[in-house]
Amino acid sequence: MRALSGDPSAVALSCDRLVVVEAAGHDDYEPLRPDAILAFHELCLVRDDGEWFMGQLDDNGSVICWASYGSDLTEAIHSL
């Protein structure tokens, strides 16, 4: 993960936190139930049901995602 992203400080985070994704076409959020969260400074990749979502780590520890980047972790990391 660190070598692929080029971020030596990349870490896996606990999934015990609020994680949401912006609802398509709405000003609302839908909750995610991640089984993996990878942090790259303030950006995160969150895996929910086999799909990787890009998001941002909030000051309170929650993660707000804005889009799915598919099921391929390598492609999601290259999208950072």
All heavy atoms as a GROMACS GRO file, in nm:
protein
  609
    1MET      N    1   0.083  -0.118   0.000
    1MET     CA    2   0.000   0.000   0.000
    1MET      C    3   0.088   0.125   0.000
    1MET      O    4   0.064   0.216  -0.077
    1MET     CB    5  -0.092  -0.006   0.122
    1MET     CG    6  -0.154   0.122   0.163
    1MET     SD    7  -0.269   0.111   0.300
    1MET     CE    8  -0.159   0.106   0.439
    2ARG      N    9   0.189   0.128   0.085
    2ARG     CA   10   0.277   0.245   0.091
    2ARG      C   11   0.359   0.260  -0.036
    2ARG      O   12   0.373   0.370  -0.090
    2ARG     CB   13   0.368   0.236   0.212
    2ARG     CG   14   0.292   0.253   0.341
    2ARG     CD   15   0.381   0.239   0.461
    2ARG     NE   16   0.301   0.256   0.582
    2ARG     CZ   17   0.326   0.194   0.694
    2ARG    NH1   18   0.430   0.112   0.705
    2ARG    NH2   19   0.249   0.213   0.799
    3ALA      N   20   0.414   0.150  -0.085
    3ALA     CA   21   0.496   0.155  -0.206
    3ALA      C   22   0.412   0.194  -0.327
    3ALA      O   23   0.454   0.276  -0.408
    3ALA     CB   24   0.563   0.021  -0.229
    4LEU      N   25   0.294   0.136  -0.336
    4LEU     CA   26   0.206   0.163  -0.451
    4LEU      C   27   0.158   0.308  -0.452
    4LEU      O   28   0.152   0.370  -0.557
    4LEU     CB   29   0.087   0.067  -0.448
    4LEU     CG   30  -0.005   0.068  -0.569
    4LEU    CD1   31   0.071   0.034  -0.695
    4LEU    CD2   32  -0.119  -0.030  -0.547
    5SER      N   33   0.128   0.362  -0.335
    5SER     CA   34   0.077   0.499  -0.328
    5SER      C   35   0.188   0.603  -0.327
    5SER      O   36   0.164   0.720  -0.356
    5SER     CB   37  -0.009   0.517  -0.203
    5SER     OG   38   0.072   0.512  -0.086
    6GLY      N   39   0.310   0.562  -0.288
    6GLY     CA   40   0.419   0.657  -0.273
    6GLY      C   41   0.408   0.737  -0.144
    6GLY      O   42   0.478   0.835  -0.125
    7ASP      N   43   0.319   0.696  -0.054
    7ASP     CA   44   0.297   0.765   0.072
    7ASP      C   45   0.350   0.678   0.186
    7ASP      O   46   0.285   0.583   0.227
    7ASP     CB   47   0.148   0.792   0.092
    7ASP     CG   48   0.118   0.870   0.219
    7ASP    OD1   49   0.209   0.891   0.302
    7ASP    OD2   50   0.001   0.911   0.236
    8PRO      N   51   0.468   0.711   0.240
    8PRO     CA   52   0.526   0.628   0.346
    8PRO      C   53   0.449   0.634   0.478
    8PRO      O   54   0.470   0.552   0.566
    8PRO     CB   55   0.667   0.686   0.363
    8PRO     CG   56   0.659   0.824   0.312
    8PRO     CD   57   0.553   0.823   0.204
    9SER      N   58   0.356   0.729   0.491
    9SER     CA   59   0.279   0.740   0.614
    9SER      C   60   0.140   0.675   0.602
    9SER      O   61   0.059   0.686   0.695
    9SER     CB   62   0.264   0.887   0.655
    9SER     OG   63   0.183   0.956   0.561
   10ALA      N   64   0.110   0.609   0.491
   10ALA     CA   65  -0.020   0.544   0.473
   10ALA      C   66  -0.043   0.438   0.580
   10ALA      O   67   0.050   0.364   0.615
   10ALA     CB   68  -0.029   0.482   0.334
   11VAL      N   69  -0.165   0.434   0.635
   11VAL     CA   70  -0.198   0.340   0.742
   11VAL      C   71  -0.339   0.286   0.724
   11VAL      O   72  -0.424   0.350   0.663
   11VAL     CB   73  -0.186   0.403   0.882
   11VAL    CG1   74  -0.044   0.443   0.913
   11VAL    CG2   75  -0.279   0.520   0.898
   12ALA      N   76  -0.362   0.169   0.782
   12ALA     CA   77  -0.497   0.115   0.792
   12ALA      C   78  -0.560   0.172   0.918
   12ALA      O   79  -0.494   0.182   1.022
   12ALA     CB   80  -0.493  -0.037   0.798
   13LEU      N   81  -0.684   0.215   0.909
   13LEU     CA   82  -0.756   0.271   1.022
   13LEU      C   83  -0.861   0.172   1.072
   13LEU      O   84  -0.908   0.086   0.997
   13LEU     CB   85  -0.827   0.401   0.984
   13LEU     CG   86  -0.740   0.516   0.936
   13LEU    CD1   87  -0.829   0.634   0.897
   13LEU    CD2   88  -0.642   0.557   1.043
   14SER      N   89  -0.902   0.191   1.195
   14SER     CA   90  -1.011   0.113   1.252
   14SER      C   91  -1.141   0.144   1.179
   14SER      O   92  -1.167   0.259   1.142
   14SER     CB   93  -1.025   0.148   1.400
   14SER     OG   94  -1.150   0.105   1.449
   15CYS      N   95  -1.222   0.043   1.159
   15CYS     CA   96  -1.352   0.062   1.094
   15CYS      C   97  -1.459   0.107   1.192
   15CYS      O   98  -1.574   0.128   1.155
   15CYS     CB   99  -1.396  -0.067   1.026
   15CYS     SG  100  -1.291  -0.114   0.888
   16ASP      N  101  -1.420   0.123   1.318
   16ASP     CA  102  -1.512   0.163   1.423
   16ASP      C  103  -1.527   0.315   1.424
   16ASP      O  104  -1.477   0.384   1.513
   16ASP     CB  105  -1.461   0.113   1.558
   16ASP     CG  106  -1.560   0.138   1.669
   16ASP    OD1  107  -1.681   0.150   1.641
   16ASP    OD2  108  -1.516   0.147   1.786
   17ARG      N  109  -1.592   0.369   1.321
   17ARG     CA  110  -1.611   0.513   1.306
   17ARG      C  111  -1.726   0.536   1.208
   17ARG      O  112  -1.762   0.447   1.132
   17ARG     CB  113  -1.484   0.582   1.258
   17ARG     CG  114  -1.442   0.539   1.118
   17ARG     CD  115  -1.307   0.592   1.073
   17ARG     NE  116  -1.200   0.532   1.149
   17ARG     CZ  117  -1.110   0.602   1.219
   17ARG    NH1  118  -1.112   0.733   1.217
   17ARG    NH2  119  -1.016   0.540   1.287
   18LEU      N  120  -1.781   0.654   1.207
   18LEU     CA  121  -1.886   0.690   1.113
   18LEU      C  122  -1.825   0.707   0.975
   18LEU      O  123  -1.728   0.780   0.957
   18LEU     CB  124  -1.955   0.820   1.156
   18LEU     CG  125  -2.061   0.874   1.060
   18LEU    CD1  126  -2.180   0.778   1.053
   18LEU    CD2  127  -2.105   1.013   1.102
   19VAL      N  128  -1.883   0.638   0.876
   19VAL     CA  129  -1.840   0.650   0.737
   19VAL      C  130  -1.966   0.667   0.652
   19VAL      O  131  -2.059   0.586   0.660
   19VAL     CB  132  -1.762   0.526   0.689
   19VAL    CG1  133  -1.718   0.543   0.544
   19VAL    CG2  134  -1.641   0.501   0.778
   20VAL      N  135  -1.970   0.773   0.572
   20VAL     CA  136  -2.085   0.801   0.487
   20VAL      C  137  -2.038   0.832   0.346
   20VAL      O  138  -1.922   0.867   0.324
   20VAL     CB  139  -2.169   0.919   0.541
   20VAL    CG1  140  -2.231   0.885   0.677
   20VAL    CG2  141  -2.087   1.047   0.551
   21VAL      N  142  -2.131   0.820   0.252
   21VAL     CA  143  -2.104   0.857   0.113
   21VAL      C  144  -2.214   0.953   0.069
   21VAL      O  145  -2.330   0.938   0.110
   21VAL     CB  146  -2.096   0.734   0.020
   21VAL    CG1  147  -2.228   0.658   0.014
   21VAL    CG2  148  -2.050   0.773  -0.119
   22GLU      N  149  -2.177   1.052  -0.009
   22GLU     CA  150  -2.274   1.146  -0.063
   22GLU      C  151  -2.373   1.071  -0.151
   22GLU      O  152  -2.333   0.993  -0.238
   22GLU     CB  153  -2.206   1.256  -0.143
   22GLU     CG  154  -2.119   1.347  -0.060
   22GLU     CD  155  -2.045   1.450  -0.142
   22GLU    OE1  156  -2.049   1.447  -0.266
   22GLU    OE2  157  -1.980   1.536  -0.079
   23ALA      N  158  -2.501   1.091  -0.128
   23ALA     CA  159  -2.605   1.027  -0.208
   23ALA      C  160  -2.610   1.094  -0.345
   23ALA      O  161  -2.608   1.216  -0.355
   23ALA     CB  162  -2.739   1.037  -0.138
   24ALA      N  163  -2.616   1.013  -0.448
   24ALA     CA  164  -2.618   1.064  -0.586
   24ALA      C  165  -2.740   1.152  -0.608
   24ALA      O  166  -2.853   1.109  -0.584
   24ALA     CB  167  -2.616   0.950  -0.684
   25GLY      N  168  -2.717   1.275  -0.651
   25GLY     CA  169  -2.826   1.366  -0.686
   25GLY      C  170  -2.898   1.425  -0.566
   25GLY      O  171  -3.003   1.486  -0.582
   26HIS      N  172  -2.843   1.406  -0.446
   26HIS     CA  173  -2.907   1.458  -0.325
   26HIS      C  174  -2.806   1.535  -0.242
   26HIS      O  175  -2.686   1.520  -0.258
   26HIS     CB  176  -2.965   1.343  -0.240
   26HIS     CG  177  -3.063   1.258  -0.312
   26HIS    ND1  178  -3.192   1.297  -0.339
   26HIS    CD2  179  -3.052   1.133  -0.365
   26HIS    CE1  180  -3.255   1.201  -0.404
   26HIS    NE2  181  -3.173   1.101  -0.421
   27ASP      N  182  -2.858   1.615  -0.152
   27ASP     CA  183  -2.772   1.684  -0.056
   27ASP      C  184  -2.773   1.608   0.076
   27ASP      O  185  -2.784   1.666   0.183
   27ASP     CB  186  -2.822   1.828  -0.034
   27ASP     CG  187  -2.802   1.915  -0.156
   27ASP    OD1  188  -2.708   1.886  -0.233
   27ASP    OD2  189  -2.878   2.011  -0.174
   28ASP      N  190  -2.763   1.477   0.067
   28ASP     CA  191  -2.773   1.391   0.184
   28ASP      C  192  -2.661   1.287   0.179
   28ASP      O  193  -2.590   1.276   0.080
   28ASP     CB  194  -2.910   1.322   0.183
   28ASP     CG  195  -2.952   1.276   0.321
   28ASP    OD1  196  -2.885   1.310   0.420
   28ASP    OD2  197  -3.054   1.205   0.329
   29TYR      N  198  -2.650   1.210   0.286
   29TYR     CA  199  -2.546   1.107   0.294
   29TYR      C  200  -2.608   0.973   0.326
   29TYR      O  201  -2.709   0.965   0.396
   29TYR     CB  202  -2.444   1.143   0.404
   29TYR     CG  203  -2.369   1.269   0.376
   29TYR    CD1  204  -2.410   1.390   0.430
   29TYR    CD2  205  -2.256   1.267   0.296
   29TYR    CE1  206  -2.340   1.506   0.405
   29TYR    CE2  207  -2.186   1.383   0.270
   29TYR     CZ  208  -2.228   1.502   0.324
   29TYR     OH  209  -2.158   1.617   0.298
   30GLU      N  210  -2.545   0.867   0.276
   30GLU     CA  211  -2.585   0.731   0.306
   30GLU      C  212  -2.473   0.665   0.386
   30GLU      O  213  -2.356   0.681   0.352
   30GLU     CB  214  -2.608   0.651   0.177
   30GLU     CG  215  -2.720   0.705   0.092
   30GLU     CD  216  -2.733   0.632  -0.041
   30GLU    OE1  217  -2.664   0.528  -0.062
   30GLU    OE2  218  -2.811   0.678  -0.125
   31PRO      N  219  -2.507   0.592   0.493
   31PRO     CA  220  -2.402   0.527   0.572
   31PRO      C  221  -2.339   0.410   0.498
   31PRO      O  222  -2.404   0.341   0.420
   31PRO     CB  223  -2.476   0.479   0.697
   31PRO     CG  224  -2.618   0.467   0.654
   31PRO     CD  225  -2.640   0.569   0.546
   32LEU      N  226  -2.210   0.390   0.520
   32LEU     CA  227  -2.138   0.274   0.468
   32LEU      C  228  -2.099   0.187   0.587
   32LEU      O  229  -2.084   0.236   0.699
   32LEU     CB  230  -2.013   0.316   0.392
   32LEU     CG  231  -2.033   0.395   0.263
   32LEU    CD1  232  -1.898   0.436   0.205
   32LEU    CD2  233  -2.113   0.315   0.162
   33ARG      N  234  -2.080   0.059   0.562
   33ARG     CA  235  -2.032  -0.034   0.663
   33ARG      C  236  -1.900  -0.094   0.612
   33ARG      O  237  -1.899  -0.204   0.558
   33ARG     CB  238  -2.135  -0.143   0.688
   33ARG     CG  239  -2.260  -0.086   0.750
   33ARG     CD  240  -2.357  -0.193   0.783
   33ARG     NE  241  -2.469  -0.131   0.851
   33ARG     CZ  242  -2.535  -0.189   0.946
   33ARG    NH1  243  -2.503  -0.311   0.983
   33ARG    NH2  244  -2.635  -0.127   1.004
   34PRO      N  245  -1.793  -0.022   0.631
   34PRO     CA  246  -1.665  -0.064   0.573
   34PRO      C  247  -1.604  -0.183   0.645
   34PRO      O  248  -1.625  -0.203   0.765
   34PRO     CB  249  -1.577   0.059   0.590
   34PRO     CG  250  -1.633   0.129   0.709
   34PRO     CD  251  -1.781   0.105   0.703
   35ASP      N  252  -1.530  -0.263   0.567
   35ASP     CA  253  -1.449  -0.370   0.627
   35ASP      C  254  -1.301  -0.337   0.616
   35ASP      O  255  -1.217  -0.412   0.664
   35ASP     CB  256  -1.482  -0.506   0.566
   35ASP     CG  257  -1.456  -0.514   0.417
   35ASP    OD1  258  -1.407  -0.416   0.358
   35ASP    OD2  259  -1.483  -0.620   0.359
   36ALA      N  260  -1.269  -0.221   0.555
   36ALA     CA  261  -1.132  -0.173   0.548
   36ALA      C  262  -1.133  -0.023   0.522
   36ALA      O  263  -1.215   0.027   0.444
   36ALA     CB  264  -1.054  -0.243   0.436
   37ILE      N  265  -1.043   0.047   0.591
   37ILE     CA  266  -1.023   0.191   0.568
   37ILE      C  267  -0.873   0.214   0.562
   37ILE      O  268  -0.800   0.181   0.654
   37ILE     CB  269  -1.084   0.277   0.680
   37ILE    CG1  270  -1.234   0.251   0.694
   37ILE    CG2  271  -1.056   0.426   0.653
   37ILE    CD1  272  -1.298   0.323   0.812
   38LEU      N  273  -0.828   0.271   0.451
   38LEU     CA  274  -0.687   0.302   0.431
   38LEU      C  275  -0.672   0.453   0.425
   38LEU      O  276  -0.743   0.519   0.348
   38LEU     CB  277  -0.636   0.239   0.301
   38LEU     CG  278  -0.661   0.090   0.285
   38LEU    CD1  279  -0.612   0.044   0.148
   38LEU    CD2  280  -0.596   0.011   0.397
   39ALA      N  281  -0.582   0.508   0.506
   39ALA     CA  282  -0.564   0.654   0.511
   39ALA      C  283  -0.432   0.693   0.446
   39ALA      O  284  -0.328   0.634   0.472
   39ALA     CB  285  -0.567   0.701   0.656
   40PHE      N  286  -0.441   0.795   0.363
   40PHE     CA  287  -0.326   0.854   0.294
   40PHE      C  288  -0.331   1.003   0.326
   40PHE      O  289  -0.395   1.079   0.253
   40PHE     CB  290  -0.336   0.830   0.143
   40PHE     CG  291  -0.354   0.685   0.106
   40PHE    CD1  292  -0.480   0.627   0.103
   40PHE    CD2  293  -0.245   0.606   0.078
   40PHE    CE1  294  -0.497   0.493   0.070
   40PHE    CE2  295  -0.259   0.472   0.043
   40PHE     CZ  296  -0.387   0.417   0.041
   41HIS      N  297  -0.272   1.042   0.439
   41HIS     CA  298  -0.285   1.178   0.493
   41HIS      C  299  -0.434   1.203   0.518
   41HIS      O  300  -0.496   1.126   0.588
   41HIS     CB  301  -0.219   1.282   0.405
   41HIS     CG  302  -0.070   1.266   0.398
   41HIS    ND1  303   0.012   1.302   0.503
   41HIS    CD2  304   0.010   1.216   0.302
   41HIS    CE1  305   0.137   1.275   0.471
   41HIS    NE2  306   0.140   1.222   0.350
   42GLU      N  307  -0.493   1.305   0.457
   42GLU     CA  308  -0.635   1.334   0.482
   42GLU      C  309  -0.729   1.256   0.390
   42GLU      O  310  -0.848   1.250   0.414
   42GLU     CB  311  -0.664   1.484   0.473
   42GLU     CG  312  -0.659   1.541   0.333
   42GLU     CD  313  -0.518   1.572   0.283
   42GLU    OE1  314  -0.422   1.568   0.361
   42GLU    OE2  315  -0.505   1.600   0.163
   43LEU      N  316  -0.677   1.196   0.285
   43LEU     CA  317  -0.761   1.116   0.195
   43LEU      C  318  -0.770   0.971   0.244
   43LEU      O  319  -0.675   0.920   0.303
   43LEU     CB  320  -0.705   1.117   0.053
   43LEU     CG  321  -0.712   1.248  -0.023
   43LEU    CD1  322  -0.652   1.231  -0.162
   43LEU    CD2  323  -0.855   1.298  -0.033
   44CYS      N  324  -0.883   0.909   0.216
   44CYS     CA  325  -0.904   0.770   0.258
   44CYS      C  326  -0.964   0.690   0.144
   44CYS      O  327  -1.037   0.743   0.060
   44CYS     CB  328  -1.002   0.762   0.375
   44CYS     SG  329  -0.943   0.832   0.527
   45LEU      N  330  -0.933   0.561   0.144
   45LEU     CA  331  -1.004   0.464   0.062
   45LEU      C  332  -1.078   0.372   0.157
   45LEU      O  333  -1.020   0.321   0.253
   45LEU     CB  334  -0.907   0.384  -0.026
   45LEU     CG  335  -0.843   0.462  -0.139
   45LEU    CD1  336  -0.736   0.377  -0.207
   45LEU    CD2  337  -0.947   0.506  -0.240
   46VAL      N  338  -1.207   0.356   0.132
   46VAL     CA  339  -1.295   0.279   0.219
   46VAL      C  340  -1.355   0.165   0.137
   46VAL      O  341  -1.412   0.190   0.032
   46VAL     CB  342  -1.408   0.370   0.273
   46VAL    CG1  343  -1.508   0.290   0.353
   46VAL    CG2  344  -1.351   0.484   0.355
   47ARG      N  345  -1.342   0.040   0.186
   47ARG     CA  346  -1.402  -0.073   0.115
   47ARG      C  347  -1.533  -0.111   0.182
   47ARG      O  348  -1.539  -0.139   0.301
   47ARG     CB  349  -1.308  -0.192   0.113
   47ARG     CG  350  -1.364  -0.307   0.026
   47ARG     CD  351  -1.269  -0.420   0.013
   47ARG     NE  352  -1.240  -0.476   0.146
   47ARG     CZ  353  -1.138  -0.554   0.173
   47ARG    NH1  354  -1.052  -0.587   0.079
   47ARG    NH2  355  -1.118  -0.601   0.295
   48ASP      N  356  -1.638  -0.110   0.103
   48ASP     CA  357  -1.771  -0.150   0.147
   48ASP      C  358  -1.829  -0.244   0.042
   48ASP      O  359  -1.840  -0.206  -0.074
   48ASP     CB  360  -1.861  -0.026   0.164
   48ASP     CG  361  -2.001  -0.061   0.206
   48ASP    OD1  362  -2.029  -0.070   0.327
   48ASP    OD2  363  -2.085  -0.081   0.116
   49ASP      N  364  -1.860  -0.365   0.083
   49ASP     CA  365  -1.920  -0.465  -0.006
   49ASP      C  366  -1.835  -0.485  -0.133
   49ASP      O  367  -1.886  -0.493  -0.243
   49ASP     CB  368  -2.063  -0.427  -0.041
   49ASP     CG  369  -2.143  -0.543  -0.096
   49ASP    OD1  370  -2.110  -0.660  -0.064
   49ASP    OD2  371  -2.238  -0.518  -0.174
   50GLY      N  372  -1.702  -0.488  -0.116
   50GLY     CA  373  -1.611  -0.515  -0.227
   50GLY      C  374  -1.582  -0.397  -0.316
   50GLY      O  375  -1.508  -0.408  -0.414
   51GLU      N  376  -1.635  -0.280  -0.283
   51GLU     CA  377  -1.617  -0.160  -0.365
   51GLU      C  378  -1.537  -0.057  -0.287
   51GLU      O  379  -1.560  -0.036  -0.168
   51GLU     CB  380  -1.756  -0.104  -0.398
   51GLU     CG  381  -1.761  -0.006  -0.507
   51GLU     CD  382  -1.905   0.022  -0.548
   51GLU    OE1  383  -1.995  -0.056  -0.516
   51GLU    OE2  384  -1.924   0.127  -0.611
   52TRP      N  385  -1.442   0.009  -0.353
   52TRP     CA  386  -1.358   0.111  -0.289
   52TRP      C  387  -1.415   0.250  -0.312
   52TRP      O  388  -1.443   0.288  -0.427
   52TRP     CB  389  -1.215   0.104  -0.341
   52TRP     CG  390  -1.144  -0.016  -0.292
   52TRP    CD1  391  -1.124  -0.133  -0.360
   52TRP    CD2  392  -1.084  -0.034  -0.164
   52TRP    NE1  393  -1.056  -0.222  -0.281
   52TRP    CE2  394  -1.030  -0.164  -0.160
   52TRP    CE3  395  -1.071   0.046  -0.051
   52TRP    CZ2  396  -0.963  -0.214  -0.048
   52TRP    CZ3  397  -1.004  -0.003   0.060
   52TRP    CH2  398  -0.951  -0.131   0.061
   53PHE      N  399  -1.434   0.325  -0.204
   53PHE     CA  400  -1.484   0.461  -0.209
   53PHE      C  401  -1.373   0.556  -0.167
   53PHE      O  402  -1.297   0.529  -0.075
   53PHE     CB  403  -1.602   0.479  -0.113
   53PHE     CG  404  -1.725   0.405  -0.155
   53PHE    CD1  405  -1.741   0.271  -0.124
   53PHE    CD2  406  -1.826   0.470  -0.224
   53PHE    CE1  407  -1.854   0.202  -0.163
   53PHE    CE2  408  -1.940   0.402  -0.263
   53PHE     CZ  409  -1.954   0.267  -0.232
   54MET      N  410  -1.364   0.670  -0.235
   54MET     CA  411  -1.269   0.774  -0.200
   54MET      C  412  -1.337   0.871  -0.105
   54MET      O  413  -1.453   0.906  -0.125
   54MET     CB  414  -1.224   0.849  -0.325
   54MET     CG  415  -1.122   0.958  -0.300
   54MET     SD  416  -0.953   0.898  -0.294
   54MET     CE  417  -0.931   0.835  -0.459
   55GLY      N  418  -1.264   0.913  -0.002
   55GLY     CA  419  -1.321   1.007   0.092
   55GLY      C  420  -1.214   1.086   0.164
   55GLY      O  421  -1.095   1.075   0.135
   56GLN      N  422  -1.261   1.164   0.261
   56GLN     CA  423  -1.172   1.248   0.339
   56GLN      C  424  -1.196   1.224   0.487
   56GLN      O  425  -1.311   1.216   0.531
   56GLN     CB  426  -1.196   1.395   0.306
   56GLN     CG  427  -1.103   1.488   0.379
   56GLN     CD  428  -1.108   1.629   0.325
   56GLN    OE1  429  -1.159   1.654   0.217
   56GLN    NE2  430  -1.054   1.722   0.400
   57LEU      N  431  -1.088   1.215   0.561
   57LEU     CA  432  -1.094   1.198   0.705
   57LEU      C  433  -1.127   1.332   0.769
   57LEU      O  434  -1.058   1.431   0.747
   57LEU     CB  435  -0.960   1.145   0.756
   57LEU     CG  436  -0.951   1.104   0.902
   57LEU    CD1  437  -1.047   0.989   0.931
   57LEU    CD2  438  -0.808   1.063   0.935
   58ASP      N  439  -1.236   1.336   0.846
   58ASP     CA  440  -1.280   1.457   0.912
   58ASP      C  441  -1.205   1.474   1.044
   58ASP      O  442  -1.147   1.380   1.096
   58ASP     CB  443  -1.431   1.451   0.936
   58ASP     CG  444  -1.494   1.587   0.953
   58ASP    OD1  445  -1.425   1.689   0.940
   58ASP    OD2  446  -1.616   1.592   0.981
   59ASP      N  447  -1.209   1.594   1.098
   59ASP     CA  448  -1.140   1.623   1.224
   59ASP      C  449  -1.190   1.535   1.340
   59ASP      O  450  -1.116   1.506   1.432
   59ASP     CB  451  -1.157   1.770   1.263
   59ASP     CG  452  -1.082   1.863   1.170
   59ASP    OD1  453  -0.986   1.818   1.104
   59ASP    OD2  454  -1.119   1.982   1.163
   60ASN      N  455  -1.318   1.494   1.334
   60ASN     CA  456  -1.374   1.412   1.442
   60ASN      C  457  -1.350   1.262   1.422
   60ASN      O  458  -1.400   1.181   1.499
   60ASN     CB  459  -1.523   1.440   1.458
   60ASN     CG  460  -1.606   1.397   1.339
   60ASN    OD1  461  -1.555   1.335   1.246
   60ASN    ND2  462  -1.733   1.432   1.340
   61GLY      N  463  -1.277   1.225   1.316
   61GLY     CA  464  -1.244   1.085   1.291
   61GLY      C  465  -1.338   1.015   1.194
   61GLY      O  466  -1.311   0.902   1.154
   62SER      N  467  -1.448   1.080   1.158
   62SER     CA  468  -1.539   1.019   1.062
   62SER      C  469  -1.482   1.035   0.921
   62SER      O  470  -1.388   1.111   0.898
   62SER     CB  471  -1.678   1.083   1.070
   62SER     OG  472  -1.670   1.221   1.038
   63VAL      N  473  -1.539   0.961   0.827
   63VAL     CA  474  -1.494   0.967   0.688
   63VAL      C  475  -1.613   1.002   0.600
   63VAL      O  476  -1.718   0.936   0.608
   63VAL     CB  477  -1.431   0.834   0.641
   63VAL    CG1  478  -1.386   0.845   0.496
   63VAL    CG2  479  -1.315   0.794   0.730
   64ILE      N  480  -1.598   1.103   0.518
   64ILE     CA  481  -1.702   1.143   0.423
   64ILE      C  482  -1.652   1.109   0.283
   64ILE      O  483  -1.552   1.166   0.238
   64ILE     CB  484  -1.734   1.292   0.435
   64ILE    CG1  485  -1.782   1.323   0.576
   64ILE    CG2  486  -1.838   1.333   0.332
   64ILE    CD1  487  -1.798   1.470   0.606
   65CYS      N  488  -1.720   1.016   0.218
   65CYS     CA  489  -1.681   0.972   0.083
   65CYS      C  490  -1.765   1.044  -0.021
   65CYS      O  491  -1.879   1.082   0.004
   65CYS     CB  492  -1.701   0.821   0.070
   65CYS     SG  493  -1.599   0.725   0.184
   66TRP      N  494  -1.709   1.057  -0.142
   66TRP     CA  495  -1.783   1.125  -0.247
   66TRP      C  496  -1.805   1.039  -0.370
   66TRP      O  497  -1.891   1.071  -0.451
   66TRP     CB  498  -1.717   1.256  -0.285
   66TRP     CG  499  -1.572   1.245  -0.320
   66TRP    CD1  500  -1.519   1.203  -0.439
   66TRP    CD2  501  -1.461   1.272  -0.234
   66TRP    NE1  502  -1.381   1.204  -0.432
   66TRP    CE2  503  -1.343   1.247  -0.307
   66TRP    CE3  504  -1.451   1.316  -0.102
   66TRP    CZ2  505  -1.217   1.264  -0.252
   66TRP    CZ3  506  -1.325   1.333  -0.049
   66TRP    CH2  507  -1.210   1.308  -0.123
   67ALA      N  508  -1.733   0.931  -0.387
   67ALA     CA  509  -1.752   0.851  -0.509
   67ALA      C  510  -1.692   0.713  -0.493
   67ALA      O  511  -1.600   0.692  -0.415
   67ALA     CB  512  -1.688   0.921  -0.629
   68SER      N  513  -1.744   0.619  -0.571
   68SER     CA  514  -1.689   0.485  -0.578
   68SER      C  515  -1.581   0.483  -0.686
   68SER      O  516  -1.595   0.545  -0.791
   68SER     CB  517  -1.796   0.384  -0.615
   68SER     OG  518  -1.737   0.260  -0.648
   69TYR      N  519  -1.473   0.411  -0.657
   69TYR     CA  520  -1.365   0.396  -0.753
   69TYR      C  521  -1.351   0.251  -0.796
   69TYR      O  522  -1.246   0.211  -0.844
   69TYR     CB  523  -1.235   0.451  -0.693
   69TYR     CG  524  -1.232   0.602  -0.698
   69TYR    CD1  525  -1.315   0.678  -0.616
   69TYR    CD2  526  -1.151   0.668  -0.788
   69TYR    CE1  527  -1.315   0.816  -0.624
   69TYR    CE2  528  -1.151   0.806  -0.796
   69TYR     CZ  529  -1.233   0.880  -0.714
   69TYR     OH  530  -1.234   1.017  -0.722
   70GLY      N  531  -1.457   0.172  -0.780
   70GLY     CA  532  -1.459   0.035  -0.827
   70GLY      C  533  -1.402  -0.064  -0.727
   70GLY      O  534  -1.375  -0.032  -0.612
   71SER      N  535  -1.380  -0.185  -0.773
   71SER     CA  536  -1.338  -0.294  -0.686
   71SER      C  537  -1.187  -0.320  -0.687
   71SER      O  538  -1.139  -0.399  -0.608
   71SER     CB  539  -1.411  -0.423  -0.725
   71SER     OG  540  -1.380  -0.458  -0.859
   72ASP      N  541  -1.114  -0.254  -0.775
   72ASP     CA  542  -0.970  -0.277  -0.788
   72ASP      C  543  -0.893  -0.179  -0.700
   72ASP      O  544  -0.891  -0.058  -0.726
   72ASP     CB  545  -0.929  -0.262  -0.934
   72ASP     CG  546  -0.784  -0.300  -0.958
   72ASP    OD1  547  -0.696  -0.256  -0.882
   72ASP    OD2  548  -0.760  -0.374  -1.055
   73LEU      N  549  -0.828  -0.228  -0.595
   73LEU     CA  550  -0.755  -0.143  -0.503
   73LEU      C  551  -0.642  -0.068  -0.572
   73LEU      O  552  -0.619   0.050  -0.547
   73LEU     CB  553  -0.700  -0.223  -0.385
   73LEU     CG  554  -0.616  -0.146  -0.284
   73LEU    CD1  555  -0.693  -0.030  -0.224
   73LEU    CD2  556  -0.563  -0.239  -0.177
   74THR      N  557  -0.570  -0.135  -0.662
   74THR     CA  558  -0.459  -0.069  -0.732
   74THR      C  559  -0.509   0.053  -0.810
   74THR      O  560  -0.449   0.160  -0.802
   74THR     CB  561  -0.390  -0.168  -0.828
   74THR    OG1  562  -0.338  -0.276  -0.749
   74THR    CG2  563  -0.276  -0.102  -0.902
   75GLU      N  564  -0.619   0.039  -0.881
   75GLU     CA  565  -0.674   0.151  -0.956
   75GLU      C  566  -0.721   0.263  -0.862
   75GLU      O  567  -0.703   0.382  -0.891
   75GLU     CB  568  -0.790   0.105  -1.045
   75GLU     CG  569  -0.743   0.024  -1.164
   75GLU     CD  570  -0.857  -0.015  -1.256
   75GLU    OE1  571  -0.960   0.055  -1.259
   75GLU    OE2  572  -0.842  -0.118  -1.324
   76ALA      N  573  -0.782   0.225  -0.751
   76ALA     CA  574  -0.828   0.325  -0.654
   76ALA      C  575  -0.709   0.403  -0.597
   76ALA      O  576  -0.716   0.525  -0.585
   76ALA     CB  577  -0.907   0.258  -0.543
   77ILE      N  578  -0.601   0.333  -0.564
   77ILE     CA  579  -0.481   0.401  -0.511
   77ILE      C  580  -0.423   0.495  -0.617
   77ILE      O  581  -0.383   0.607  -0.586
   77ILE     CB  582  -0.377   0.299  -0.462
   77ILE    CG1  583  -0.426   0.234  -0.332
   77ILE    CG2  584  -0.241   0.365  -0.441
   77ILE    CD1  585  -0.338   0.122  -0.279
   78HIS      N  586  -0.420   0.454  -0.741
   78HIS     CA  587  -0.367   0.540  -0.847
   78HIS      C  588  -0.455   0.662  -0.869
   78HIS      O  589  -0.410   0.760  -0.929
   78HIS     CB  590  -0.350   0.462  -0.977
   78HIS     CG  591  -0.234   0.369  -0.974
   78HIS    ND1  592  -0.230   0.252  -1.046
   78HIS    CD2  593  -0.116   0.374  -0.906
   78HIS    CE1  594  -0.116   0.189  -1.023
   78HIS    NE2  595  -0.046   0.263  -0.937
   79SER      N  596  -0.580   0.659  -0.823
   79SER     CA  597  -0.672   0.773  -0.837
   79SER      C  598  -0.656   0.875  -0.725
   79SER      O  599  -0.719   0.980  -0.729
   79SER     CB  600  -0.816   0.722  -0.839
   79SER     OG  601  -0.838   0.641  -0.951
   80LEU      N  602  -0.574   0.843  -0.625
   80LEU     CA  603  -0.555   0.937  -0.513
   80LEU      C  604  -0.498   1.069  -0.561
   80LEU      O  605  -0.422   1.077  -0.652
   80LEU     CB  606  -0.460   0.877  -0.408
   80LEU     CG  607  -0.516   0.763  -0.327
   80LEU    CD1  608  -0.405   0.694  -0.249
   80LEU    CD2  609  -0.623   0.813  -0.230
   0.00000   0.00000   0.00000
